[in-house]
Every structure is written in structure tokens, then in C-alpha cells.
Amino acid sequence: MAFKTKTMPYSMAEQLRTPQEMAAYLDAWLEEVPDDASGIARALGDIARAKGMSQVARDSGLSENGNPSFATVLKVARALGMRLHAEAT
């Protein structure tokens, strides 16, 4: 008897339910891989999808599509109710 394994796509956005979880997720990226700009941008994208891209676009005054500049990243973070954190090493 053969068993079939069913796989489903994993969505980080579905796991982020509270502002505290969202902030902890972004802070982990900033702390663990602070030089990975694409990873940090991806984390912000996950958080934006968790909150709803249309709402984030309205709150930030930006469109839902595009390759964000750092200024855009700051606008999105602000629209998400977050700010970036820096710490001396």
C-alpha cells in the first residue's frame, strides 16, 4: 500500500498574526542578516501581505507592485507601524 504525501505552499504571511509577531520577525532579519537587503525587503513584503497589500499601499501612498528603493522601504515600514532597529555590535 503506497501513501501519497500531500504538500502545500508555505506562506510566512499566514503565520504573522499580531503586530508583535510581525515586529519580532522583522527584527530577527535585521539582527541575523543585517546586510541582506533583499531578505529584509522580503520580510517587509511578508508582513505587508499579512496586513493586506492593498491597505499597506494606501497607507504608504505607494502602488502594490515594484522594486522598492530604500525610501520606499521606510515608507512601507512606517505604514506597517514599524521602524527599523539598529544596534552597535
C-alpha positions in Angstrom: 0.0 0.0 0.0 1.5 3.3 -1.1 0.9 6.5 0.7 0.9 9.8 -1.1 2.3 12.8 0.6 0.3 16.0 0.0 2.3 19.2 0.1 1.0 22.7 0.4 2.8 26.0 -0.3 4.1 27.7 2.8 3.2 31.3 3.4 5.0 33.2 6.1 2.4 35.9 5.8 -0.2 33.5 7.1 1.9 32.9 10.3 2.2 36.6 11.2 -1.0 37.3 13.2 -0.1 40.1 15.6 1.9 43.3 15.4 4.3 41.8 18.0 4.9 38.8 15.8 5.4 41.0 12.8 7.9 43.2 14.6 9.8 40.2 16.0 10.0 38.6 12.5 11.4 41.8 11.0 13.8 42.4 14.0 15.1 38.8 13.6 16.0 39.6 9.9 17.6 42.8 10.9 19.6 41.1 13.7 20.6 37.9 12.0 21.3 39.1 8.4 21.6 42.9 8.5 23.4 43.0 5.2 20.7 41.0 3.3 18.7 43.9 1.8 16.6 41.6 -0.4 15.8 39.3 2.6 14.8 42.3 4.7 12.7 43.6 1.9 11.1 40.1 1.5 10.4 40.1 5.3 8.6 43.5 4.9 6.7 42.0 2.0 5.6 39.1 4.1 4.4 41.5 6.8 2.6 43.6 4.2 0.8 40.5 2.8 -0.1 39.6 6.4 -1.7 43.0 6.9 -3.2 43.2 3.4 -1.2 44.7 0.5 -4.0 47.0 -0.7 -4.2 48.6 2.8 -0.4 48.9 3.1 -0.3 50.5 -0.4 -3.0 53.0 0.6 -1.3 53.8 4.0 2.1 54.3 2.4 0.9 56.1 -0.7 2.6 53.6 -3.0 1.5 51.0 -5.5 1.4 47.3 -4.7 4.0 46.5 -7.4 7.6 47.5 -8.0 11.1 47.1 -6.8 11.4 49.2 -3.6 14.1 51.8 -3.1 15.3 52.3 0.5 12.9 55.4 0.8 10.1 53.1 -0.3 11.1 50.5 2.4 11.0 53.2 5.0 7.5 54.3 3.8 6.3 50.7 3.9 7.8 50.1 7.4 6.0 53.3 8.6 2.7 52.2 7.0 3.1 48.9 8.9 3.5 50.7 12.2 7.2 49.7 12.5 10.6 51.3 12.5 13.9 49.8 11.7 16.2 49.0 14.6 20.0 49.4 14.8 22.3 48.2 17.5 26.1 48.6 17.8 28.0 45.3 17.6 
